[in-house]
Amino acid sequence: MNLRQLYYFKKLAEKEHYTIAAAELSITQPSLSHSIAELERELGVYLFEKQGRNIRLTKYGRFYLTYVEKSLAELEKGEKLLHELTSPSHGNIDLGFIYTMGAHTVPELVQNFTKVESHKDITFSFFQGATKSIIPDLKNEKFDLAICSYVENEPDIEFLPLTKQELVVVVAENHPLAKYDSIDLKDTADYSYIFFSDTSGLRPLIDSLFAEINIQPKIGCYVEEDTAMVGLVSVDYGISIMPKISSLSHYNVKVLSINEPKHDRFIYLASLKNHYISPASKAFKDFALRYGEKHFL
């Protein structure tokens, strides 16, 4: 049994005449007769019976037709949706990104991308998380693209720089360090930290900064997400080192620039190497990298 036989069967059921059905299918009548005979042989039942010069469905043919019509309708629907998903002008992009990219970077990219006339009908599905949860989902193809931190030992993933963030020390407004505008990281050694958990893609960089100055930070607690971190800092539960995000201005905290050690914190656009990427996803990837190079880096 093959798809062509099912289309032939459906057409013959509609026309109830071999010659007419064959003409509409653009095949010969013997070819249609042979195809239907093969289908009946596979099913082990007669689907048609003669009625004068025409034919009609048997009881079993009518029963089978309902399932054939449903099946072909679903296949046609799937084909239509697949074309829409992979269309360069109507596709959908599954985009994963780390929490700090949700306030400005991703909205800015999407807004400017969809302003392009050929992109205005492309849609997005958005997912947020920490880098260590985003990477497995990217590898399992839950996401087409991801905006996250760089991760070592991921040879199947391409990481391309998209933007960068400044790391800052954040303290409560009434904290002793709040009198400063900038600070060397070594001068925070006496204070308890609210630290990013191991799932954060930022942890390796922060750990390396403390290792560079040969200091083991005092860690009071771990969190995964930036807003939880700054909320705890605002009630003086500890100090933190974190990206300089816009929402910091909404809390009762003081933001201190880090003088030493010097650092670069890059955010990357990640995608699977040697994997098919839909035209819409490819268009967004190319656009994001060009936009990032011009406006973010």
C-alpha positions as CSV (number, residue, x, y, z in Angstrom):
1,M,0.0,0.0,0.0
2,N,1.3,3.5,-0.9
3,L,0.0,7.0,-0.8
4,R,-0.7,7.1,-4.5
5,Q,-3.1,4.2,-4.1
6,L,-5.0,6.0,-1.4
7,Y,-5.4,9.1,-3.6
8,Y,-6.5,6.9,-6.5
9,F,-9.1,5.1,-4.2
10,K,-10.5,8.5,-2.9
11,K,-10.8,9.9,-6.5
12,L,-12.5,6.7,-7.8
13,A,-14.9,6.8,-4.8
14,E,-15.8,10.4,-5.7
15,K,-16.4,9.8,-9.4
16,E,-17.7,6.2,-9.3
17,H,-16.4,5.7,-12.9
18,Y,-13.0,4.4,-13.9
19,T,-12.7,6.4,-17.1
20,I,-13.6,9.8,-15.5
21,A,-11.4,9.2,-12.4
22,A,-8.4,8.1,-14.6
23,A,-8.8,11.2,-16.7
24,E,-8.8,13.5,-13.7
25,L,-5.8,11.7,-12.2
26,S,-4.0,12.0,-15.6
27,I,-3.3,8.2,-15.8
28,T,-4.7,5.4,-18.0
29,Q,-7.7,3.4,-17.0
30,P,-5.7,0.1,-16.9
31,S,-3.2,1.8,-14.5
32,L,-6.1,2.9,-12.2
33,S,-7.7,-0.5,-12.4
34,H,-4.4,-2.3,-11.5
35,S,-3.7,0.1,-8.6
36,I,-7.2,-0.5,-7.1
37,A,-6.9,-4.2,-7.6
38,E,-3.6,-4.2,-5.8
39,L,-5.1,-2.2,-2.9
40,E,-8.0,-4.6,-2.6
41,R,-5.6,-7.6,-2.7
42,E,-3.5,-6.1,0.2
43,L,-6.6,-5.3,2.2
44,G,-8.2,-8.7,1.5
45,V,-11.6,-7.2,0.6
46,Y,-13.5,-5.7,-2.3
47,L,-13.8,-1.9,-2.1
48,F,-16.0,-1.4,-5.2
49,E,-18.8,-3.3,-7.0
50,K,-20.4,-2.7,-10.4
51,Q,-23.6,-0.7,-10.7
52,G,-24.7,-0.7,-14.3
53,R,-22.0,1.1,-16.3
54,N,-20.6,2.7,-13.2
55,I,-19.2,1.4,-9.9
56,R,-20.0,2.1,-6.3
57,L,-18.3,1.5,-3.0
58,T,-19.1,-1.6,-1.1
59,K,-20.0,-1.6,2.5
60,Y,-16.4,-2.1,3.3
61,G,-15.3,0.5,0.8
62,R,-17.5,3.1,2.5
63,F,-16.0,2.1,5.9
64,Y,-12.5,2.4,4.6
65,L,-13.1,5.7,2.8
66,T,-13.8,7.6,6.1
67,Y,-10.3,6.7,7.3
68,V,-8.6,7.4,4.0
69,E,-10.2,10.9,3.9
70,K,-9.2,11.7,7.4
71,S,-5.6,10.4,6.8
72,L,-5.1,12.3,3.6
73,A,-6.6,15.4,5.1
74,E,-4.1,15.2,8.0
75,L,-1.2,14.6,5.6
76,E,-2.2,17.6,3.5
77,K,-2.6,19.7,6.7
78,G,0.9,18.5,7.8
79,E,2.4,19.4,4.4
80,K,0.8,22.9,4.5
81,L,2.1,23.5,8.1
82,L,5.5,22.1,7.2
83,H,5.8,24.6,4.3
84,E,4.7,27.4,6.6
85,L,7.3,26.4,9.2
86,T,10.1,26.2,6.7
87,S,9.0,29.2,4.6
88,P,11.6,32.0,4.6
89,S,8.7,34.5,5.0
90,H,6.2,32.6,7.2
91,G,8.3,30.2,9.4
92,N,8.4,30.0,13.2
93,I,11.6,30.2,15.2
94,D,12.1,28.5,18.5
95,L,14.5,30.8,20.4
96,G,16.0,30.0,23.8
97,F,17.8,32.7,25.8
98,I,19.2,33.4,29.2
99,Y,17.3,35.5,31.7
100,T,19.3,38.7,31.3
101,M,18.6,38.9,27.5
102,G,14.8,39.1,28.0
103,A,14.4,42.7,29.1
104,H,16.1,44.5,26.1
105,T,18.4,42.4,23.9
106,V,15.9,39.9,22.6
107,P,13.0,42.4,22.2
108,E,15.3,44.8,20.4
109,L,16.5,42.0,18.0
110,V,13.0,40.7,17.3
111,Q,11.5,44.2,16.9
112,N,14.1,45.2,14.3
113,F,14.0,41.8,12.5
114,T,10.3,41.9,12.0
115,K,10.4,45.5,10.7
116,V,11.9,44.0,7.6
117,E,9.1,43.5,5.1
118,S,10.2,40.0,4.1
119,H,10.3,39.0,7.8
120,K,7.0,40.5,9.1
121,D,5.1,37.2,9.0
122,I,7.8,35.2,10.8
123,T,6.7,34.2,14.3
124,F,8.7,33.2,17.4
125,S,8.3,30.9,20.3
126,F,10.4,32.0,23.3
127,F,12.0,30.0,26.1
128,Q,14.0,31.3,29.0
129,G,16.5,29.5,31.3
130,A,20.0,29.2,32.5
131,T,22.7,28.3,30.0
132,K,23.2,24.8,31.4
133,S,19.5,24.0,30.8
134,I,19.4,25.8,27.4
135,I,22.3,23.9,25.9
136,P,20.8,20.3,26.3
137,D,17.5,21.6,24.8
138,L,19.4,23.1,21.9
139,K,21.1,19.8,21.3
140,N,17.8,18.0,21.5
141,E,16.4,20.4,18.8
142,K,13.8,22.0,21.1
143,F,15.3,25.3,20.1
144,D,16.4,26.4,16.6
145,L,18.8,29.0,18.1
146,A,19.9,30.0,21.6
147,I,21.4,33.2,23.1
148,C,23.5,32.1,26.1
149,S,27.0,32.0,27.6
150,Y,29.8,30.0,26.0
151,V,30.2,26.5,27.2
152,E,33.4,24.5,27.0
153,N,33.6,21.0,25.4
154,E,30.6,21.4,23.2
155,P,32.0,20.5,19.8
156,D,28.6,20.1,18.1
157,I,27.6,23.7,18.9
158,E,28.7,26.9,17.1
159,F,29.0,29.9,19.5
160,L,29.2,33.3,17.8
161,P,29.6,36.5,19.7
162,L,26.4,38.5,19.8
163,T,26.7,41.1,22.6
164,K,28.6,41.8,25.8
165,Q,27.7,42.7,29.3
166,E,29.6,44.6,32.0
167,L,29.9,42.7,35.3
168,V,29.4,44.8,38.4
169,V,29.4,44.5,42.2
170,V,25.9,45.2,43.7
171,V,25.4,46.1,47.3
172,A,22.5,47.4,49.4
173,E,22.1,51.2,49.6
174,N,23.0,51.1,53.3
175,H,26.0,48.7,52.9
176,P,29.5,50.0,53.9
177,L,30.7,49.6,50.2
178,A,27.8,51.8,49.0
179,K,30.0,54.9,49.5
180,Y,32.1,53.8,46.5
181,D,31.3,54.1,42.7
182,S,33.9,51.5,41.7
183,I,36.0,48.9,43.5
184,D,38.7,46.3,43.1
185,L,37.2,42.8,43.5
186,K,39.8,42.0,46.2
187,D,38.3,44.7,48.4
188,T,35.0,42.7,48.7
189,A,36.7,39.6,50.3
190,D,35.4,40.4,53.8
191,Y,31.7,40.4,52.7
192,S,29.2,37.5,52.2
193,Y,28.2,36.9,48.6
194,I,24.9,35.9,47.0
195,F,26.3,33.7,44.3
196,F,25.1,32.3,41.0
197,S,24.5,28.6,41.1
198,D,26.4,26.0,39.0
199,T,23.7,26.1,36.4
200,S,24.5,29.7,35.4
201,G,26.7,30.1,32.4
202,L,28.2,33.1,34.2
203,R,29.8,31.0,37.0
204,P,33.0,29.9,35.2
205,L,33.8,33.6,34.4
206,I,33.1,34.7,38.0
207,D,35.0,31.8,39.5
208,S,38.0,32.7,37.2
209,L,38.0,36.3,38.4
210,F,38.3,35.3,42.0
211,A,40.9,32.7,41.1
212,E,42.9,35.4,39.3
213,I,43.1,37.5,42.5
214,N,43.6,34.3,44.6
215,I,40.5,34.9,46.8
216,Q,37.9,32.4,47.9
217,P,34.6,34.3,48.2
218,K,32.4,33.9,51.2
219,I,29.2,32.5,49.8
220,G,26.1,32.9,51.9
221,C,23.6,31.4,49.4
222,Y,23.2,30.5,45.7
223,V,20.5,31.6,43.3
224,E,19.9,30.9,39.6
225,E,18.2,34.1,38.4
226,D,19.2,37.7,38.4
227,T,16.1,39.3,39.8
228,A,16.2,37.0,42.8
229,M,19.8,37.9,43.3
230,V,19.3,41.7,43.3
231,G,16.2,41.3,45.4
232,L,18.2,39.6,48.2
233,V,21.0,42.2,47.8
234,S,18.4,45.0,48.3
235,V,17.5,43.7,51.7
236,D,21.2,43.4,52.6
237,Y,21.3,39.6,52.7
238,G,24.6,39.8,50.9
239,I,26.5,41.4,48.0
240,S,26.7,40.1,44.5
241,I,28.7,40.2,41.3
242,M,26.3,40.1,38.3
243,P,25.7,41.6,34.9
244,K,24.8,45.3,34.8
245,I,21.1,44.9,33.7
246,S,18.6,47.7,33.4
247,S,16.3,46.4,36.2
248,L,19.0,47.2,38.8
249,S,17.7,50.8,38.8
250,H,14.4,49.5,40.2
251,Y,15.9,48.3,43.4
252,N,17.4,49.9,46.5
253,V,20.9,49.0,45.6
254,K,24.2,50.6,44.7
255,V,26.1,49.4,41.6
256,L,29.9,49.5,41.7
257,S,32.1,49.2,38.6
258,I,34.9,46.6,38.9
259,N,38.4,48.2,38.4
260,E,40.4,45.0,38.8
261,P,40.6,42.3,37.5
262,K,39.7,43.4,33.9
263,H,37.2,41.1,32.2
264,D,35.1,40.6,29.1
265,R,31.7,39.0,29.4
266,F,30.3,38.0,26.0
267,I,26.9,36.5,25.2
268,Y,26.8,34.2,22.2
269,L,24.3,33.1,19.5
270,A,24.4,29.3,19.6
271,S,23.3,26.8,17.0
272,L,24.0,23.2,16.1
273,K,26.8,22.6,13.6
274,N,26.1,20.5,10.5
275,H,22.3,20.5,11.2
276,Y,19.5,21.7,9.0
277,I,18.3,25.1,9.9
278,S,15.0,26.5,8.5
279,P,15.2,29.5,6.2
280,A,13.4,31.7,8.8
281,S,15.9,30.7,11.5
282,K,18.8,31.2,9.1
283,A,17.5,34.7,8.3
284,F,17.2,35.6,12.0
285,K,20.7,34.2,12.7
286,D,22.3,36.3,10.0
287,F,20.3,39.4,10.9
288,A,21.1,39.0,14.7
289,L,24.8,38.7,14.1
290,R,24.9,41.7,11.8
291,Y,22.9,43.7,14.2
292,G,24.9,42.6,17.2
293,E,28.2,43.5,15.5
294,K,26.8,47.0,14.7
295,H,25.0,47.8,17.9
296,F,26.1,45.5,20.7
297,L,29.8,44.7,20.3
